[in-house]
C-alpha cells in the first residue's frame, strides 16, 4: 500500500535528519524532494504544491524544540499535513432515522464497484446490520449473477428483476422495487449497485441521476480504482457535479499502484474517503482513518488497526479459557489450529506485517505467501483427534503416516512438533510474566496487545 511513495518520502526526510537545525535552505531542499515524491506517485500537481507549501510554512515558523531533532520535528509537521490532506477524521455512513438506509454506489466499469457492494454488505452485517443488495447493473453480462454469487457467500439477499429468464434492463425500476422489498422484509440497509462504463457518458450519468431521484438515497458512494491515473480525479469531479456524492471508496490499494491520484480526490473534490479496499476477499474492506493511513505512508505502521482486527477474532472469554489451558499444560494442536484459523481471518500476512511499526519497510520486497500456513494445517489435519490432543504420543511410525497423508517429509513433521513444544514453553512463561489476571492468545505472540 503506497510502498513507493512511502519509500521516497522516507528518503526525502532522511536528508534533514542529520542537520543541526531547520533553516530555509534545508527545508527548501527537502520540500523539493517531497514534491517530487508526490508527483512520482501521481498526486495532482496543485495538491502536491499546496501540500509542500503548507509544510514549508509550518516548518520555518515552528518553534525550535530542544528535546527533538530537526528531522523529528519535520516528520511531525509532514505527518500532521498528511492527516489534513487525507481528511482529518474518519467519516461514517449516514444512516436513515427510519430504515431502510439506502446507499447508492456509483463508479466506472472495472473500478471494483460490484465487489465493493458485497464487501460493504459483509462489513455492515458484521456490525449487526441486516443488508440487502439491489442488482441495478443491468447491462454488463453476468453482472447480476456475479453479485448473487458473492452475496451468497455471506448470506445476504440480492434483489433483481427478471422476466422470462432474462434480466429486465430498467435500473430505475430495480432500485425502486428493491426499496419496497427491503422495507417489506425488514432489511435496514439497501445497497444499490449501478451500471458502470469504460468512460463517462451521458446515458450512464442520466441513469444514475434518475435512480437518485427515484429512491432518494441517504448515502451516495463513488468507487475509484486506485490504479488509475489522473483520470480518476477528472472522473471524480464529473460524478460529483452530477450526483453530489457523500464519500469516496478507494479500491485495489493492495495492487502495484502509485495511488497518488486516488488520494488527490480528497483535496480536489472536498469529499471524505470513507472506505479502503485492500484485497479480493470479502472481508478486505476497512473504514478509512486519515491518521492511520498517514502513519502507514510514513512507515510508522498501524498498531490500532492491528489490535482492532485481533479483538474482532479473539473473544475475551475464549482467551481466558485458553490461558488456563496453557497454565495447566493442556494446550494442544487442536487449540493451536483454532488460533491459526482466527489469525488468518484477520487479513493477509503481508498486510498484517505492514501494520507493525518498523517492520513494513523491511518486508517490502519480500514475497510473503498468504498460504504460508497450509503445510502446517495439512500436517495437523492428517493427525487423528487423539494425536492432536496428545502430541506426545506421536512416535516414528505415526510421523511417517502423517507425513505421507499431508504430502510433506518426515523432517517437516519433526520440525512442527519441535516448534510446538518450544512455543508451549514460551506461552507458559509469558502467562506467568503477565499475571493471572491477563489473557493471552496467538495474536499477542505476533505483536498484538
Secondary structure, 3 states (H helix, E strand, C coil): CCHHHHHHHHHHHHHHHCCCCCCHHHHHHHHHHHHHHHHHCCCCHHHHHHHHHHHHHHHHHCCCCCCCCHHHHHHHHHHHHHHHHHCCCCCCCCCCCCCCEEEEEEECCCCCHHHHHHHHHHHHHHCCCCEEEEEECCCCCCHHHHHHHHHHCCCCCEECCEECCEECCCHHHHHHHHHHHHHHCCCCEEEEEECCCCCCCHHHHHHHHHHHHHHCCCEEEEEEECCCCCHHHHHHHHHHHHHCCCEEEEECCCCCCCCHHHHHHHHHHCCCEEEEECCCCCCCEEECCHHHHHHHHCCCCCHHHHHHHHHHHCCHHHHHHHHHHHHCCCCCHHHHHHHHHHHHHCCCHHHHHHCCCCCHHHHCCCCCCCCCCHHHHHHHHCCCHHHHHCHHHCCHHHHHHHHHHHCCCHHHHHHHHHHHHHHHHHHHHHHHHHCCCCCCCHHHHCCCC
